Each structure stands twice: as C-alpha cells, then as structure tokens.
Amino acid sequence: MKQFITIIGIAVIVTLISLTLLSEQSRASRQDELEKAVSGAVKQTVKASHADGQTDITSDKEMVAHFINVVSYNIKSDGKISVKVMGVNYKEGLLDVKVSETFKYVNGREKTITVRKCAIYE
C-alpha cells in the first residue's frame, strides 16, 4: 500500500513538472515565432514601399495592409493577433508597429505576448 501511494505521488509530480515545462516551451516558441514574423514583415514592407517600379503601396493604409498580410502569412500558431500601428509614412519608408498575440495554455489560462518593431528605409 505504501509503495502504491509513493508511485501515485511520483506520477503526479512528474505530470505537474511536464505540464510546467510544456507551458514554458509553448510561450517561448510563440514569442520567438512572433518576433521573427514581425521583424521580417516590417523589413519586407518597408523595402517593398521603396522598390523600383512598385505600384502596390501608394498610401499609408496600403502599407499597413501589406504588413498585416505578410505577418498573417508568416504566423502559423492559432493565437489571436492584434496589430497597433504606432507610426507609418509610406513616402519616407517608416513603419512602427506593436503586435500582440493572445493564446491559451494547456490548463486554459490566457497569456499575451507583445512585440514592437520599427523600421526606416535608408
């Protein structure tokens, strides 16, 4: 009986440790994915706004739409994404955005991670 209780206790502890590690790994991978996606999308959008012969981006709204399109294509996770534009000027090649992703852990708790990136065309 004593061994049975000890085995159950160890199983519970191992399960809790596994869930904790899984949650931390999930947060870290989502943070990394969001940082890479936003960074790449900002650079690509600013570069596209000043490409020779481009006709896609002719206003600030089109620049933001292009950014959102690129970000949504690059993010594969299932979190809720929100984009806040801090500054945009397509003529000068400026884009400053704050992107947040809200997701749920295995236990049902919600977490929000935020990335802010700015790029200026040189």
LOTILUM-240911 format. One record per residue (C-alpha): residue number from 1; chain; x, y, z. Coordinates in steps of 0.05 Angstrom, whole numbers. Layout:
! residues N
[bami NUM "A" [X Y Z]];
...
***
This chain:
! residues 122
[bami 1 "A" [0 0 0]];
[bami 2 "A" [57 47 17]];
[bami 3 "A" [91 34 -49]];
[bami 4 "A" [25 46 -87]];
[bami 5 "A" [17 115 -54]];
[bami 6 "A" [90 132 -68]];
[bami 7 "A" [82 113 -142]];
[bami 8 "A" [19 155 -149]];
[bami 9 "A" [54 214 -115]];
[bami 10 "A" [113 209 -162]];
[bami 11 "A" [66 204 -222]];
[bami 12 "A" [30 267 -201]];
[bami 13 "A" [96 305 -191]];
[bami 14 "A" [122 282 -259]];
[bami 15 "A" [56 304 -292]];
[bami 16 "A" [59 373 -260]];
[bami 17 "A" [132 383 -280]];
[bami 18 "A" [116 360 -351]];
[bami 19 "A" [57 409 -357]];
[bami 20 "A" [100 466 -330]];
[bami 21 "A" [156 452 -380]];
[bami 22 "A" [105 446 -437]];
[bami 23 "A" [74 513 -419]];
[bami 24 "A" [141 549 -416]];
[bami 25 "A" [163 518 -482]];
[bami 26 "A" [98 539 -514]];
[bami 27 "A" [106 611 -491]];
[bami 28 "A" [179 613 -514]];
[bami 29 "A" [164 584 -583]];
[bami 30 "A" [106 632 -594]];
[bami 31 "A" [149 692 -572]];
[bami 32 "A" [204 671 -620]];
[bami 33 "A" [154 660 -677]];
[bami 34 "A" [122 728 -666]];
[bami 35 "A" [188 765 -662]];
[bami 36 "A" [214 733 -726]];
[bami 37 "A" [148 744 -764]];
[bami 38 "A" [141 817 -743]];
[bami 39 "A" [213 834 -756]];
[bami 40 "A" [213 802 -824]];
[bami 41 "A" [146 833 -843]];
[bami 42 "A" [168 903 -823]];
[bami 43 "A" [232 897 -863]];
[bami 44 "A" [196 868 -923]];
[bami 45 "A" [142 921 -922]];
[bami 46 "A" [189 980 -916]];
[bami 47 "A" [233 951 -972]];
[bami 48 "A" [172 939 -1016]];
[bami 49 "A" [148 1011 -1006]];
[bami 50 "A" [211 1037 -1039]];
[bami 51 "A" [224 983 -1092]];
[bami 52 "A" [236 1008 -1162]];
[bami 53 "A" [174 1006 -1204]];
[bami 54 "A" [128 983 -1147]];
[bami 55 "A" [55 1003 -1151]];
[bami 56 "A" [27 962 -1093]];
[bami 57 "A" [39 1013 -1037]];
[bami 58 "A" [14 1083 -1054]];
[bami 59 "A" [-13 1104 -986]];
[bami 60 "A" [-4 1093 -911]];
[bami 61 "A" [-65 1047 -909]];
[bami 62 "A" [-37 1003 -964]];
[bami 63 "A" [29 999 -928]];
[bami 64 "A" [-6 975 -864]];
[bami 65 "A" [-48 926 -904]];
[bami 66 "A" [15 898 -937]];
[bami 67 "A" [47 890 -868]];
[bami 68 "A" [-14 854 -839]];
[bami 69 "A" [-17 808 -899]];
[bami 70 "A" [56 789 -892]];
[bami 71 "A" [50 778 -816]];
[bami 72 "A" [-12 736 -821]];
[bami 73 "A" [22 693 -874]];
[bami 74 "A" [84 682 -831]];
[bami 75 "A" [49 665 -765]];
[bami 76 "A" [26 592 -762]];
[bami 77 "A" [3 588 -689]];
[bami 78 "A" [-71 593 -670]];
[bami 79 "A" [-69 654 -624]];
[bami 80 "A" [-109 718 -632]];
[bami 81 "A" [-66 771 -665]];
[bami 82 "A" [-76 846 -657]];
[bami 83 "A" [-36 900 -692]];
[bami 84 "A" [-29 971 -667]];
[bami 85 "A" [5 1020 -715]];
[bami 86 "A" [48 1068 -676]];
[bami 87 "A" [72 1106 -737]];
[bami 88 "A" [71 1099 -813]];
[bami 89 "A" [95 1142 -871]];
[bami 90 "A" [100 1106 -938]];
[bami 91 "A" [135 1165 -972]];
[bami 92 "A" [192 1165 -921]];
[bami 93 "A" [192 1089 -912]];
[bami 94 "A" [173 1090 -838]];
[bami 95 "A" [135 1034 -804]];
[bami 96 "A" [128 1027 -729]];
[bami 97 "A" [81 973 -703]];
[bami 98 "A" [63 936 -639]];
[bami 99 "A" [37 866 -649]];
[bami 100 "A" [5 825 -593]];
[bami 101 "A" [-14 752 -593]];
[bami 102 "A" [-62 723 -542]];
[bami 103 "A" [-62 648 -533]];
[bami 104 "A" [-84 595 -483]];
[bami 105 "A" [-40 548 -444]];
[bami 106 "A" [-57 474 -436]];
[bami 107 "A" [-91 490 -369]];
[bami 108 "A" [-136 543 -401]];
[bami 109 "A" [-101 606 -376]];
[bami 110 "A" [-92 661 -427]];
[bami 111 "A" [-26 696 -439]];
[bami 112 "A" [-10 756 -483]];
[bami 113 "A" [58 768 -513]];
[bami 114 "A" [76 834 -548]];
[bami 115 "A" [130 854 -598]];
[bami 116 "A" [144 925 -622]];
[bami 117 "A" [186 936 -684]];
[bami 118 "A" [205 999 -723]];
[bami 119 "A" [239 1005 -790]];
[bami 120 "A" [260 1065 -832]];
[bami 121 "A" [282 1058 -904]];
[bami 122 "A" [353 1083 -915]];
***
